[in-house]
Amino acid sequence: MALRVAPYPHLRLRRLRQSSSARSLFQENHLLPKDLIYPIFIRESTDLAEIPTMPGVIRHLVEELPDEIEEAYRLGIRAVLLFPKTPDALKTDDGAEAFNSNNLVCQAIRKIKQHVPEMVVFTDIALDPYTTHGHDGILKNGDVDNDSTIEALVKQSMNQVAAGADGICPSDMMDGRIQAIREALESSGHSNVLLISYGVKYASCFYGPFRGAVGASLRGNKKSYQLNPANLTEALREISQDIMEGADGVIIKPGLPYLDVIASAKDYGVPLWAYQVSGEYAMIRYAGQAGAIDEEKAFYETCLSFKRAGASKIITYAAKKIAKCLTKIMD
């Protein structure tokens, strides 16, 4: 329905913006630290902490996590999402390290839950950090095989849940994996584990810095399983399918280039999370370093755009930076 408004001068919309207090009074969307989910990279001591293409983001040793998580919790952040930088020597074609009960992610889960049990710990479900070829699943005849990959993803999920993960986030984009994982959780007595699906993950150029952060050397591309950036209706079908298969929430990735997808899905009746991916993060940081923009305000503004579009939570590498700036008055 088209909006009907009174004509000027009876309606002066600038009245709503005339002071800081008035702007605050009429603000429609708000960003709070609890709206932010903090992705964290985990490394072995033999790997470098620095990530050259992601200024300000480092890979953490497991023993460093208590201090990092405690700081995030003090800032008001209530959830983290873990990613491993698996050593090359442990990578195989089938990604078997994902099933190791003492792999980096499992160690990190136990360490966090031991020291900061109030923090909600999510883990990524996909094989790309563990495979020699950098794909999210099992390769057959040069392509990722859907059904054998699902079997591996279920096994990976149960491994991380056994370590104490509060929730799992399948990012692989295989057909039917949400149903298979949900059934495995229910049948094993883990009905309270959160299942947040990457229901919409586009075949995007914005993932480049992330692949470097986890050390994934991708052979070819992921266009046979990730979404075509030109498609909206297909994305909505993916979301609908994951909801019906038992997802508690849906992640849309990347965030800023796909605000239309968030807005189109906001009435589905399921929590929607936007992922401000590594390329989006890096663009803002590099522009800030060049003096082209105020990066704190840019992170705040982009995250508000996710909320305005319909996202309830935002996954962002700038979570701590944003939480700190939220203590200031954003006038």
Sequence and secondary structure as in RCSB ss.txt:
>XXXX:A:sequence
MALRVAPYPHLRLRRLRQSSSARSLFQENHLLPKDLIYPIFIRESTDLAEIPTMPGVIRHLVEELPDEIEEAYRL
GIRAVLLFPKTPDALKTDDGAEAFNSNNLVCQAIRKIKQHVPEMVVFTDIALDPYTTHGHDGILKNGDVDNDSTI
EALVKQSMNQVAAGADGICPSDMMDGRIQAIREALESSGHSNVLLISYGVKYASCFYGPFRGAVGASLRGNKKSY
QLNPANLTEALREISQDIMEGADGVIIKPGLPYLDVIASAKDYGVPLWAYQVSGEYAMIRYAGQAGAIDEEKAFY
ETCLSFKRAGASKIITYAAKKIAKCLTKIMD
>XXXX:A:secstr
       TTT  GGGGGSSHHHHHHT      GGGEEEEEEE  TTS SB TTSTT BEE GGGHHHHHHHHHHT
T  EEEEEE   GGG BTT GGGG TTSHHHHHHHHHHHH TTSEEEEEE STTTBSS  SS EETTEE HHHHH
HHHHHHHHHHHHHT SEEEE S  TTHHHHHHHHHHHTT TTSEEEEEEEEB  GGGHHHHHHHT    S  TTT
SB TT SHHHHHHHHHHHHHT SEEEEESSGGGHHHHHHHTTSSS EEEEE HHHHHHHHHHHHTTSS HHHHHH
HHHHHHHHHT SEEEETTHHHHHHHTTS   
